[in-house]
Amino acid sequence: MTAPQAARRRRWIAAGLAVAAAAGACTDGYPTRDAPAAGDMSAAEHVHALNDMLRHEARRVDARLTLATPCILRLATTAPGAHESTASLRLETLHIAFSVDERYRVSLAPAANLPAARDHRFVVDGWQDAVAFRSHLQQLQMACVASKD
């Protein structure tokens, strides 16, 4: 084998090893498929995603969401040493917003024209979680409206 052929062979082997290493690295902790589009998820999947964001070991209050009807989201919260309290949130009248101070907070409040009711605020881990949390709630709101047609 001539020197140019040997050099070309080494380049091909090096390129093959680089491709193999890159292919092996892609499966190391990365998803193997795309996340489902929010519009393709069921209401139960949206609620499950919301609860996953609420289950974080650093949270001071244990919170869990369930869908009582297509238009009523039930929130159960338990503070350390306290009894569980529940609230029913009407999806069609819920105003969803998120804000940033030192942390990302998603706020749920009744629409402005309704009698005063308690606002609910959830602390999430970052901007992406806040946007996802809001998106899942908005998808549940759209499913509620569609269930009335």
DOZA-443427 format. One line per 2 residues: their letters; for each residue x negated, y negated, z of C-alpha. Coordinates in Angstrom, 2 decimals. Each point is the difference from the previous one (the first is absolute). Layout:
residues N
A	X Y Z ~ ...
END
This chain:
residues 149
MT	0.00 0.00 0.00 ~ -1.36 -3.39 -0.94
AP	-0.34 -2.88 2.45 ~ 2.93 -1.99 -1.52
QA	2.24 3.12 0.17 ~ -0.99 0.62 3.63
AR	0.75 -3.63 0.90 ~ 3.40 0.18 -1.74
RR	0.78 3.26 1.83 ~ -0.89 -1.56 3.37
RW	2.30 -2.97 -0.77 ~ 2.88 2.37 -0.85
IA	-0.57 2.00 3.19 ~ -0.16 -3.21 2.06
AG	3.21 -1.28 -1.63 ~ 1.73 3.33 0.66
LA	-1.06 -0.05 3.65 ~ 1.23 -3.59 0.36
VA	3.40 0.92 -1.46 ~ 0.24 3.05 2.28
AA	-0.93 -2.08 3.04 ~ 2.55 -2.67 -0.90
AG	2.72 2.61 -0.53 ~ -0.77 1.56 3.35
AC	-0.03 -3.37 1.74 ~ 3.43 -0.94 -1.35
TD	1.69 2.71 2.04 ~ -1.81 -0.98 3.17
GY	2.78 -1.70 1.99 ~ 1.81 -1.51 -2.98
PT	3.52 1.00 -1.02 ~ 0.15 2.49 -2.84
RD	3.16 -1.57 -1.40 ~ 1.64 -3.41 -0.06
AP	2.34 -1.03 2.77 ~ 3.64 0.16 -1.03
AA	1.48 -3.20 -1.36 ~ 2.16 -1.69 2.64
GD	3.03 0.14 -2.32 ~ -0.35 3.78 -0.35
MS	0.06 0.71 3.74 ~ 3.09 1.16 1.88
AA	1.37 -1.94 2.97 ~ -1.38 2.71 2.31
EH	-3.47 -0.43 -1.54 ~ 0.17 -3.77 0.54
VH	0.96 0.48 3.66 ~ -2.79 2.58 0.42
AL	-2.52 -2.48 -1.48 ~ 1.21 -2.74 2.35
ND	-0.33 2.30 3.01 ~ -3.51 0.97 -1.09
ML	-0.97 -3.68 0.13 ~ 1.60 -0.35 3.43
RH	-1.84 3.02 1.44 ~ -3.32 -1.41 0.97
EA	-1.75 0.88 3.23 ~ -0.69 -3.67 0.82
RR	3.70 -0.97 0.03 ~ 1.33 -1.04 3.39
VD	3.61 0.88 -0.84 ~ 1.07 3.30 -1.54
AR	2.36 -0.78 -2.89 ~ 1.89 2.35 -2.27
LT	2.37 -0.75 -2.87 ~ 2.81 2.24 -1.22
LA	2.60 -0.55 -2.66 ~ 3.45 0.33 1.63
TP	1.87 -0.77 -3.25 ~ -1.23 -1.26 -3.36
CI	0.41 -3.54 1.36 ~ -0.89 0.31 3.69
LR	-3.55 0.48 1.17 ~ -0.27 1.02 3.63
LA	-3.02 -1.13 2.00 ~ -0.92 1.80 3.23
TT	-2.73 -1.57 2.12 ~ -1.58 1.13 3.25
AP	-2.44 -2.16 1.93 ~ -2.36 1.74 2.45
GA	1.93 0.85 3.17 ~ 3.34 -1.15 -1.45
HE	3.10 1.71 -1.35 ~ 0.63 0.24 -3.72
ST	2.02 -2.82 -1.51 ~ 1.67 0.12 -3.38
AS	1.12 -2.59 -2.50 ~ 1.96 0.34 -3.20
LR	-1.25 -2.08 -2.89 ~ 2.40 -0.66 -2.86
LE	-2.14 0.23 -3.11 ~ 2.23 -2.15 -2.21
TL	-0.29 -2.97 2.38 ~ -3.62 0.42 1.04
HI	-2.56 -2.69 -0.78 ~ -3.53 1.45 -0.31
AF	-3.15 -2.10 0.21 ~ -3.58 0.42 1.06
SV	-2.38 -2.44 1.55 ~ -3.60 -0.15 1.05
DE	-1.40 -1.41 3.17 ~ -2.73 2.17 1.46
RY	1.88 3.07 -1.24 ~ 2.45 0.86 -2.73
RV	3.59 -0.05 1.19 ~ 3.10 1.11 -1.86
SL	3.14 -1.71 1.28 ~ 3.54 1.25 -0.43
AP	2.76 -2.48 0.74 ~ 3.70 -0.21 -0.80
AA	0.94 -2.28 -2.87 ~ 0.23 -3.67 0.97
NL	3.80 -0.15 -0.26 ~ 0.60 2.84 2.50
PA	0.41 -0.30 3.77 ~ -3.25 -0.06 1.91
AR	-1.48 3.42 0.53 ~ -3.38 1.16 1.14
DH	-2.88 -0.26 -2.46 ~ -2.33 2.96 -0.24
RF	-3.72 -0.41 -0.65 ~ -2.41 2.76 -0.89
VV	-3.76 -0.33 0.07 ~ -1.63 1.84 -2.89
DG	-3.65 0.67 -0.73 ~ -0.62 -2.34 -2.90
WQ	1.30 -1.92 -2.99 ~ 0.55 3.14 -2.09
DA	2.02 1.63 2.78 ~ 2.09 -3.15 0.42
VA	0.79 -0.10 -3.72 ~ 0.74 3.75 -0.05
FR	2.20 -0.25 3.12 ~ 2.00 -2.82 -1.58
SH	0.25 1.90 -3.29 ~ 1.34 3.16 1.65
LQ	2.63 -2.06 1.83 ~ 0.98 -1.78 -3.21
QL	0.35 3.35 -1.78 ~ 2.33 1.13 2.80
QM	1.99 -3.22 -0.44 ~ 0.35 0.67 -3.73
AC	1.10 3.59 0.69 ~ 2.61 -1.37 2.41
VA	1.41 -2.35 -2.63 ~ -0.01 2.80 -2.59
SK	1.90 2.30 2.39 ~ 2.88 -2.48 0.08
D	0.50 0.01 -3.77
END
